[in-house]
Amino acid sequence: MAKQVNLADFQMTRTLGVGSFGRVKFAKFKGDGKFYAVKFMKKHEIIKLKQVDHINNEKRLMAQIDYPFVVNMTGYTKDDRFVYIIMECIGGGELFTHLRRARKFSDEQSKFYGAHTAGAFAHCHGKNIIHRDLKPENILVCQNGYSKLTDFGFAKIIEPGTSTYTLCGTPEYIAPEVLLNKGHGKPVDWWTLGILIYEMIVGQPPFCDEDPMGIYQDFGRQDLLP
């Protein structure tokens, strides 16, 4: 499980990516020579964008998860300028890149990645955590070909028998009950898995439109339309 670490124990090398709060760097742990991904998040950006609770929630939820098909957080720390999250380093890139390159996957490939994601969801749901933001960009492929779910920025703990009402997610993947503001819970993750499997097999999601409003219209959500 994740624990507080000393940043001086890590040797930072190249930047792996840049996000809204900072960047992710490739780092070697001096103790055993293993490589990790270190997410640097600027405190002043987090405060300015009113994301303090959001970031603390993501860190708290990720600290509870330890599963083979999830990008696991191994440690965290902070200093005057940054909050740092240390995660497994996954070397094969996003499933999104592989899917766009292939245009679509075989049934066997789609079942393979669908099963990994289903396992990740089942594990999270066992801890009453819903992910709420599945898309091909949020699945990383390992160098051995297996995949891991990442990005718990929209994740939330939902106690049994309760619902949440926040509108979040990617338009092509949002479940109808989220759009219709009826209250949602764990089933929304299974909806998004169905969309992902469809996209892997067909090459595009079942609901797509240049304008997200067109997708919302598919679900009869007239009040979202301009």
Buried (B, 14 or more C-beta within 10 A) or exposed (E): EBEEBEBEBBEEEEEBEEEEBBBBBBBBBEEEEEBBBBBBBBBEBBEEEEBEEBBEBBBEBBBBBEBEBBBBBBBBBBEEEBBBBBBBBBEBEBBBEBBEEEEBBEEEBBBBBBEBBBBBBBBBBEEBBBBBBBBBBBBBBBEEEBBBBBBBBBBBBBEEEEEBEEEBBBBBBBBBBBBBEEEBBBEBBBBBBBBBBBBBBEEEBEBEEEEBEEBBBEBEBEEBEE
